[in-house]
Amino acid sequence: MNLSFFDQFASPSLMGIPLVIIAMMFPTLMLPSQDNRWITNRLSSIQSWLIHMITKQLMIPLNKKGHKWSLILMSLMMLLLSINLLGLLPYTFTPTTQLSMNMALALPLWMATLLTGLRNQPSISLGHLLPEGTPTLLIPALILIETTSLLIRPLALGVRLTANLTAGHLLIQLISTATVALLPSMPTVSILTSLILLLLTMLEIAVAMIQAYVFVLLLSLYLQENI
């Protein structure tokens, strides 16, 4: 039974060929295609309004140099948002439940923000490792602590996204299994469990959107420290 719960997180394959790439690229097909007009329908107008609002919130703390990252951050936001929401549908695979994929997204972008700071303002970037006014005896320990916290940032990004989505999927599967199992013997309890399942599904939709936003927001904060 325990193995069947975790089978949903196994990477799907067809004749030995992994289908993760198809699962990652499928959300892009849901975006409206380009047209001669700027806004073709209500869906496009809502999408443009959401993208504008989120981009504005992400770019407020950054200076003009950081605005060059708006396209990268918003593209990542739309990709994660689409994958997380589509992964809640039945008989679908969620690539963002794989730590390897999340680390493949977090590590290069974190490294890019770090190298940007070291190239443009090395003194200020390295100054974050030692707060001003630190006692002399604590300097080696603080440098070690700050360096460790800096290096685990990409790991924290990947693990946070993976853990939240994995826990949500497991809860949904456990409660849905209990709902079906209790239906013949205790239908009243089964109905109550289905209501809990409905509320949990709504919560997971919110979590899928929030985690995509938090992932990109933390990257923008890391960028803010280095520009």
C-alpha positions in Angstrom: 0.0 0.0 0.0 2.8 2.4 0.9 4.5 1.8 -2.5 1.2 2.5 -4.4 1.0 5.9 -2.7 4.4 6.9 -4.0 3.9 5.4 -7.4 2.4 8.7 -8.6 5.7 10.4 -8.1 7.6 8.0 -10.4 8.7 9.5 -13.6 6.5 8.1 -16.4 8.1 6.4 -19.4 6.9 4.9 -22.7 9.0 2.1 -24.1 11.9 3.2 -21.9 11.7 6.9 -23.1 11.0 9.3 -20.2 8.0 11.5 -20.7 9.0 14.2 -18.2 10.0 16.6 -21.1 6.5 16.3 -22.6 4.9 16.9 -19.2 7.0 20.0 -18.7 6.3 21.4 -22.2 2.6 20.7 -22.3 1.6 23.7 -20.1 3.0 26.0 -22.8 0.3 24.7 -25.2 -2.4 26.2 -23.0 -1.1 29.8 -23.5 -3.0 31.8 -26.1 -1.3 31.9 -29.5 -0.2 35.2 -30.9 -2.6 37.3 -33.0 -2.6 40.5 -35.0 -4.5 42.1 -32.1 -3.0 42.8 -28.7 -6.0 41.4 -26.8 -8.1 38.7 -28.6 -10.5 37.6 -25.9 -11.3 37.8 -22.2 -8.8 35.1 -21.3 -6.0 37.0 -22.9 -7.0 40.2 -21.1 -7.1 38.4 -17.7 -3.8 36.8 -18.4 -2.2 40.1 -19.4 -3.6 41.8 -16.3 -2.3 39.0 -14.0 1.2 39.0 -15.6 1.3 42.8 -15.4 0.3 42.8 -11.7 2.7 40.0 -10.7 5.6 41.6 -12.7 5.0 44.9 -11.0 5.1 43.3 -7.5 8.3 41.4 -8.3 10.1 44.4 -9.8 9.2 47.0 -7.1 12.2 46.1 -4.8 14.6 46.0 -7.8 16.4 48.9 -9.5 16.5 49.3 -13.3 19.3 46.8 -13.7 17.1 44.2 -12.1 14.3 44.8 -14.5 16.2 42.9 -17.2 15.3 39.8 -15.3 11.6 40.4 -15.6 11.1 38.1 -18.6 13.1 35.2 -17.0 11.3 35.5 -13.7 7.8 35.8 -15.2 8.4 32.9 -17.7 9.5 30.7 -14.7 6.5 31.8 -12.8 4.1 30.9 -15.6 5.8 27.6 -16.1 5.7 26.6 -12.4 2.1 27.8 -12.0 0.9 25.8 -15.0 2.7 22.6 -14.0 1.5 22.8 -10.4 -2.1 23.4 -11.4 -2.2 20.8 -14.1 -0.6 18.3 -11.7 -3.8 18.4 -9.6 -5.8 16.9 -12.4 -6.5 13.1 -12.2 -4.1 10.8 -14.0 -1.5 13.4 -14.5 2.2 13.7 -13.6 3.6 16.7 -11.7 7.3 17.3 -12.6 7.7 19.7 -9.8 7.4 16.9 -7.3 10.8 15.8 -8.5 13.6 17.3 -6.5 16.0 16.9 -9.4 13.9 19.2 -11.6 13.4 21.8 -8.9 17.1 21.8 -8.2 17.8 22.1 -12.0 15.7 25.3 -11.9 16.9 26.7 -8.6 20.7 26.1 -8.8 21.5 27.9 -12.2 19.3 30.9 -11.4 20.7 31.2 -7.9 24.2 30.9 -9.3 23.4 33.6 -11.9 22.3 36.0 -9.2 25.4 35.3 -7.2 27.8 35.7 -10.2 26.0 38.9 -11.2 26.8 40.4 -7.8 30.4 39.2 -7.7 31.0 40.7 -11.2 29.3 44.1 -10.7 29.9 44.8 -7.0 32.2 42.2 -5.4 32.8 44.2 -2.2 29.1 44.6 -1.4 28.3 41.0 -2.3 31.1 39.6 -0.1 30.1 42.2 2.6 26.9 40.3 3.2 28.9 37.5 4.7 30.0 39.7 7.6 27.6 42.1 9.3 28.9 45.5 10.2 30.0 45.9 13.9 30.7 42.2 14.4 33.0 41.5 17.4 36.5 40.2 16.4 36.1 36.9 18.1 32.8 36.1 16.2 34.1 37.0 12.8 35.3 33.4 11.8 32.1 31.8 13.1 29.8 34.4 11.4 31.6 34.1 8.1 31.2 30.3 8.2 27.5 30.6 9.2 26.7 33.1 6.5 28.6 31.2 3.8 26.6 28.0 4.8 23.3 29.9 4.6 24.3 31.3 1.3 25.2 27.9 -0.2 22.0 26.1 1.0 19.7 28.7 -0.6 19.2 26.7 -3.9 18.6 23.5 -1.8 16.0 25.3 0.3 14.3 26.5 -2.9 14.1 23.0 -4.4 13.2 21.2 -1.2 10.5 23.7 -0.3 8.7 23.3 -3.6 9.1 19.5 -3.7 8.0 19.0 -0.1 4.9 21.2 -0.3 3.6 19.6 -3.5 4.5 16.1 -2.5 2.7 16.4 0.9 -0.4 17.8 -0.7 -0.6 15.0 -3.3 -0.1 12.4 -0.6 -2.9 13.9 1.5 -5.3 14.0 -1.4 -4.6 10.4 -2.3 -4.9 9.2 1.4 -8.2 11.0 2.0 -9.7 9.9 -1.4 -8.7 6.3 -0.7 -10.3 6.5 2.7 -13.5 8.0 1.2 -13.9 5.1 -1.2 -13.1 2.5 1.4 -15.6 3.9 3.9 -18.4 4.3 1.4 -19.9 0.7 1.6 -19.7 0.4 5.4 -20.1 4.0 6.7 -21.6 6.2 4.0 -22.1 9.2 6.4 -18.5 9.2 7.4 -17.6 8.8 3.7 -19.6 11.9 2.8 -17.9 13.9 5.5 -14.5 12.7 4.3 -15.4 13.8 0.8 -16.2 17.3 2.0 -12.8 17.3 3.7 -11.3 16.2 0.4 -13.0 19.0 -1.4 -11.7 21.6 1.0 -8.2 20.0 0.8 -8.3 20.2 -3.0 -9.2 23.9 -2.8 -6.3 24.4 -0.4 -3.9 22.6 -2.8 -4.9 24.8 -5.6 -3.9 27.8 -3.4 -0.7 26.1 -2.4 0.2 25.4 -6.1 -0.2 29.1 -6.9 1.5 30.3 -3.7 4.6 28.0 -4.1 5.2 29.1 -7.7 5.0 32.8 -6.5 7.3 32.1 -3.5 9.9 30.4 -5.7 10.2 33.3 -8.0 9.9 35.9 -5.2 12.8 34.4 -3.3 14.9 34.5 -6.5 14.0 38.2 -7.0 15.1 38.8 -3.3 18.4 37.0 -4.0 18.8 39.2 -7.1 18.1 42.3 -5.0 21.0 41.6 -2.8 23.4 41.4 -5.7 22.5 44.4 -7.9 
